[in-house]
């Protein structure tokens, strides 16, 4: 079986996270499990990653087009306090650089350019029984265009999860995300899955659940001890505050899409690995609202090809 970090079975849906946007790049491709498994009381585990992503040129339905590239850096630390209780914190920073080609629906002007989203989160886990575990993961994120006011760019909320271990090969659970995305409330359910179907085949969650959406599903196959292939998808939606000097001063931008991806991973050793992603962002839609939250521009875009690379390490 491929030597790789496994999906954490701790009531928190935060496994390897491939292509997704600002609140992840879910997208964003953060490969830092919220908790390390097999820790004894007093043990501390940490991990970190860096990701690069590029969405290639795609056309807008009403004319014009766009492309963007981004980077994400993140990490976390977890301590096992007792056999039942573990806690830790996560830090993440997302950056996206957008380039536009005469977007007709937005008056021919670029609605936004450079986006930033630093995030701070806590990860708490409690085993209420040998086979049941509860998780609580609050986070605060500042999501906005360069030049936007931080006080107006706040996203905050939490993930609540409950998982049950049915066997060493099967863990299932349910999660609920409750977030305030700038001026909009979002509540979404998601499933937590870690199912070893065979020695080589596994079904799990590829994305980090968070402000951008749920954890998605991924089917992975181990080619060897070091190589693994996988494919999956999810749904992503993220909002961000626009700068005061832009076409819609102090407005709100939003990107919604479904990322479908294929992954090829290589483990250098038990702690370090690289993940290469090829993806298509389908059913995409861009929206601009004014500072009062009323939509003023919107346009859908064609299926957008994207690639990404994550390098991660567990300490």
Helices and strands as residue ranges (DSSP letters): E 44-59, E 65-80, E 85-101, G 104-106, E 114-129, E 132-145, G 150-152, E 154-167, E 170-181, E 184-196, E 201-204, E 217-222, E 227-233, E 236-241, E 252-267, E 272-289, E 295-301, E 304-314
